[in-house]
Amino acid sequence: MKPALVVSDLHLSAARPQAVAAFHALARGPAQQASAVYILGDLFDWWLGDDQLTDPLSREVAQSIRSISDRGVSVFFARGNRDFLLGEDFAQATGAKLLPEQHVVTLGEVRTLLLHGDELCTDDLDYQRYRARIRTPSAARRLLSMPYFVRRLIAWYLRRRSSDANAMKPDAIMDVNEAAVAAAFRRHDVPRMIHGHTHRPARHAHAVDGTLRERAVLAAWHDRGYYLEIDESGMRERQIIG
């Protein structure tokens, strides 16, 4: 059986050529032989709206994803905190299917909850208040109604403010909250959860209501790519260099 591949937090941009090259290598290689590819958010460092597809790098990444879907491999995309404005035009250009915020799928015969993961970081109250404001449909409409260059300025400002704010926060605040993790396990009644966002790759065991469950955290991309390969024999961490 072909494996499913799961990635997150690639943060592709012109300033990160090694990560971009690793993504194209993934698309040319392992993704072509997969049963499905799941991208759990933050594919790009920022996504300012689907008119960003006119940008050369964005267009090349979209073409790489299209090469996977044209092969007959299903590609699924969950929006992250950096690319929540990604929409149907991107889906049509790439052949990818957009997922809801939290999605349950059977991977390697295990029911698995997939999500970006930022909603689990409930101790970061400032971020959760910001998230609640910016992720509403009305806020998205207001942002997308602005000229593209204005959105670029807003993105630059928000990124600068976020970097400054995060530097002042204790590390624990920016990690997941145990109660939020347990609530997600209960809500979906699954034995396994996979997410990104925190940039703290690890595999955790959680005892929830007397049942041992597993949570896998995906690695962020830097000078190389990282992904999970999942089939009936288990779940394996892989790396790829462009």
HUGILIN-V527896 format. One record per pair of residues at least 12 apart in sequence whose C-alpha atoms are under 10 Angstrom apart, sorted by the first residue. I is the first residue (numbers start at 0). J is the second residue. Records with the same first field share a line. If there is no record, write none. Layout:
I->J ; J
This chain:
0->33 ; 34 ; 107 ; 230 ; 231 ; 232
1->32 ; 33 ; 34 ; 35 ; 107 ; 228 ; 229 ; 230 ; 231
2->29 ; 30 ; 32 ; 33 ; 34 ; 35 ; 36 ; 106 ; 107 ; 227 ; 228 ; 229 ; 230 ; 231 ; 232 ; 233 ; 234
3->29 ; 30 ; 32 ; 33 ; 34 ; 35 ; 36 ; 37 ; 72 ; 73 ; 74 ; 106 ; 107 ; 226 ; 227 ; 228 ; 229 ; 230 ; 234
4->25 ; 29 ; 30 ; 32 ; 33 ; 34 ; 35 ; 36 ; 37 ; 38 ; 74 ; 106 ; 226 ; 227 ; 228 ; 229 ; 230 ; 234 ; 235 ; 236 ; 237
5->30 ; 35 ; 36 ; 37 ; 38 ; 39 ; 75 ; 113 ; 193 ; 194 ; 195 ; 217 ; 225 ; 226 ; 227 ; 228 ; 229 ; 236
6->36 ; 37 ; 38 ; 39 ; 40 ; 41 ; 42 ; 76 ; 115 ; 193 ; 194 ; 195 ; 216 ; 217 ; 218 ; 219 ; 220 ; 224 ; 225 ; 226 ; 227 ; 228
7->37 ; 38 ; 39 ; 40 ; 41 ; 42 ; 43 ; 76 ; 77 ; 78 ; 79 ; 114 ; 115 ; 193 ; 194 ; 195 ; 196 ; 198 ; 216 ; 217 ; 218 ; 219 ; 220 ; 224 ; 225 ; 226 ; 227
8->38 ; 39 ; 40 ; 41 ; 42 ; 43 ; 44 ; 79 ; 80 ; 81 ; 115 ; 194 ; 195 ; 196 ; 197 ; 198 ; 217 ; 218 ; 219 ; 220 ; 221 ; 224 ; 225
9->21 ; 22 ; 38 ; 39 ; 40 ; 41 ; 42 ; 43 ; 44 ; 218 ; 219 ; 220 ; 221 ; 223 ; 224 ; 225
10->40 ; 41 ; 42 ; 43 ; 44 ; 45 ; 46 ; 81 ; 82 ; 219 ; 220 ; 221
11->41 ; 42 ; 43 ; 44 ; 45 ; 56 ; 57 ; 60 ; 220 ; 221
12->42 ; 43 ; 44 ; 45 ; 56 ; 57
13->44 ; 55 ; 56 ; 57
14->44
15->44 ; 220 ; 221 ; 222
16->221 ; 222 ; 223 ; 241
17->220 ; 221 ; 222 ; 223 ; 224 ; 240 ; 241
18->219 ; 220 ; 221 ; 222 ; 223 ; 224 ; 225 ; 239 ; 240 ; 241
19->43 ; 56 ; 59 ; 60 ; 220 ; 221 ; 222 ; 223 ; 224 ; 240 ; 241
20->60 ; 222 ; 223 ; 224 ; 239 ; 240 ; 241
21->220 ; 221 ; 222 ; 223 ; 224 ; 225 ; 238 ; 239 ; 240 ; 241
22->42 ; 60 ; 63 ; 64 ; 220 ; 223 ; 224 ; 225 ; 239 ; 240 ; 241
23->59 ; 60 ; 62 ; 63 ; 64 ; 224 ; 239 ; 240 ; 241
24->63 ; 224 ; 239 ; 240 ; 241
25->63 ; 64 ; 67 ; 224 ; 225 ; 226 ; 238 ; 239 ; 240 ; 241
26->60 ; 62 ; 63 ; 64 ; 65 ; 66 ; 67 ; 68
27->63 ; 64 ; 66 ; 67
28->67 ; 239
29->67 ; 228 ; 239
30->64 ; 66 ; 67 ; 68 ; 70 ; 72 ; 73 ; 74
31->66 ; 67 ; 68 ; 69 ; 70 ; 71 ; 72
32->67 ; 70 ; 71 ; 72
33->67 ; 70 ; 71 ; 72 ; 73 ; 74 ; 228 ; 229 ; 230
34->71 ; 72 ; 73 ; 74 ; 106 ; 229 ; 230
35->67 ; 68 ; 71 ; 72 ; 73 ; 74 ; 75 ; 106 ; 229
36->64 ; 67 ; 68 ; 72 ; 73 ; 74 ; 75 ; 76 ; 95 ; 226 ; 227 ; 228
37->73 ; 74 ; 75 ; 76 ; 77 ; 95 ; 96 ; 98 ; 113 ; 226 ; 227
38->74 ; 75 ; 76 ; 77 ; 78 ; 79 ; 95 ; 97 ; 98 ; 113 ; 114 ; 115 ; 195 ; 226
39->75 ; 76 ; 77 ; 78 ; 79 ; 98 ; 100 ; 101 ; 113 ; 114 ; 115 ; 116 ; 193 ; 194 ; 195 ; 196 ; 217
40->76 ; 77 ; 78 ; 79 ; 80 ; 81 ; 82 ; 83 ; 85 ; 100 ; 114 ; 115 ; 116 ; 194 ; 195 ; 196
41->76 ; 77 ; 78 ; 79 ; 80 ; 81 ; 82 ; 83 ; 115 ; 195 ; 196 ; 219
42->60 ; 76 ; 77 ; 78 ; 79 ; 81 ; 82 ; 220
43->56 ; 57 ; 60 ; 79 ; 81 ; 82
44->80 ; 81 ; 82 ; 154 ; 158
45->79 ; 80 ; 81 ; 82 ; 83 ; 84 ; 85 ; 151 ; 154 ; 155 ; 158
46->78 ; 79 ; 80 ; 81 ; 82 ; 83 ; 84 ; 85 ; 86 ; 150 ; 151 ; 154
47->81 ; 82 ; 83 ; 84 ; 85 ; 142 ; 143 ; 147 ; 148 ; 149 ; 150 ; 151 ; 153 ; 154
48->82 ; 83 ; 84 ; 85 ; 86 ; 88 ; 89 ; 139 ; 142 ; 143 ; 144 ; 147 ; 150
49->84 ; 85 ; 86 ; 87 ; 88 ; 89 ; 90 ; 92 ; 143
50->85 ; 86 ; 88 ; 89 ; 143 ; 147
51->85 ; 89 ; 147
52->88 ; 89 ; 92
57->89
58->89 ; 92 ; 93
60->93
61->89 ; 90 ; 91 ; 92 ; 93 ; 94 ; 95
62->92 ; 93 ; 94
63->93
64->90 ; 92 ; 93 ; 94 ; 95
65->90 ; 91 ; 92 ; 93 ; 94 ; 95
66->93 ; 94
67->93 ; 94 ; 95
68->93 ; 94 ; 95 ; 96
69->93 ; 94
71->94
72->94 ; 95
73->94 ; 95 ; 96
74->90 ; 93 ; 94 ; 95 ; 96 ; 97
75->90 ; 94 ; 95 ; 96 ; 97 ; 98
76->90 ; 95 ; 96 ; 97 ; 98 ; 99 ; 100 ; 114 ; 115
77->96 ; 97 ; 98 ; 99 ; 100 ; 101 ; 102 ; 113 ; 114 ; 115
78->97 ; 98 ; 99 ; 100 ; 101 ; 114 ; 115
79->100 ; 114 ; 115 ; 116 ; 117 ; 118 ; 195 ; 196
80->115 ; 116 ; 117 ; 118 ; 130 ; 133 ; 134 ; 196
81->154 ; 158 ; 196
83->100 ; 133 ; 134 ; 139
84->133 ; 134 ; 136 ; 139 ; 140 ; 142 ; 143
85->97
98->113 ; 114
99->113 ; 114
100->113 ; 114 ; 115 ; 116 ; 118
101->113 ; 114 ; 115 ; 116 ; 118 ; 183 ; 187 ; 194
102->114 ; 187 ; 192
103->187 ; 188 ; 189 ; 191 ; 192
104->189
105->189 ; 191
106->191 ; 228 ; 229 ; 230 ; 231 ; 233 ; 234
107->228 ; 229 ; 230 ; 231 ; 232 ; 233 ; 234
108->229 ; 230 ; 231 ; 232 ; 233
109->189 ; 190 ; 191 ; 229 ; 230 ; 231 ; 233
110->187 ; 188 ; 189 ; 190 ; 191 ; 192
111->184 ; 187 ; 188 ; 189 ; 190 ; 191 ; 192 ; 193 ; 213 ; 214
112->183 ; 184 ; 187 ; 188 ; 189 ; 190 ; 191 ; 192 ; 193 ; 194 ; 214
113->191 ; 192 ; 193 ; 194 ; 195 ; 215
114->192 ; 193 ; 194 ; 195 ; 196
115->193 ; 194 ; 195 ; 196 ; 197 ; 216 ; 217
116->174 ; 175 ; 180 ; 192 ; 193 ; 194 ; 195 ; 196 ; 197 ; 216
117->130 ; 173 ; 174 ; 175 ; 194 ; 195 ; 196 ; 197
118->130 ; 131 ; 175 ; 176 ; 179 ; 180 ; 196
119->173 ; 174 ; 175 ; 176 ; 177 ; 178 ; 179 ; 180 ; 181 ; 182 ; 183 ; 194 ; 196 ; 197
120->171 ; 172 ; 173 ; 174 ; 175 ; 176 ; 177 ; 179 ; 180 ; 196 ; 197
121->172 ; 173 ; 174 ; 175 ; 176 ; 177 ; 178 ; 179 ; 180
122->171 ; 172 ; 173 ; 174 ; 175 ; 176 ; 177 ; 179
123->165 ; 168 ; 169 ; 171 ; 172 ; 173 ; 174 ; 175 ; 176
124->172 ; 173
125->164
126->161 ; 164 ; 165 ; 173
173->196 ; 197 ; 198
174->196 ; 197 ; 198 ; 199
175->196 ; 197
177->205
178->207
180->192 ; 205 ; 207 ; 214
181->205 ; 206 ; 207 ; 208 ; 212
182->207
184->205 ; 207 ; 208 ; 212 ; 213 ; 214
185->207 ; 208
188->207
189->212 ; 213
190->205 ; 207 ; 210 ; 211 ; 212 ; 213 ; 214
191->203 ; 204 ; 205 ; 211 ; 212 ; 213 ; 214 ; 215
192->212 ; 213 ; 214 ; 215 ; 216
193->213 ; 214 ; 215 ; 216 ; 217 ; 227
194->214 ; 215 ; 216 ; 217 ; 218
195->215 ; 216 ; 217 ; 218 ; 219
196->216 ; 217 ; 218 ; 219
197->216 ; 217 ; 218 ; 219
198->216 ; 217 ; 218 ; 219 ; 220
199->215 ; 216 ; 217 ; 218 ; 219
200->215 ; 216 ; 217 ; 218 ; 219 ; 225 ; 236
201->214 ; 215 ; 216 ; 217 ; 218 ; 236
202->214 ; 215 ; 216 ; 217
203->215 ; 216
215->227 ; 234
217->236
218->236 ; 238
220->238 ; 239
222->239 ; 240 ; 241
223->238 ; 239 ; 240 ; 241
224->237 ; 238 ; 239 ; 240 ; 241
225->237 ; 238 ; 239 ; 240
226->238 ; 239
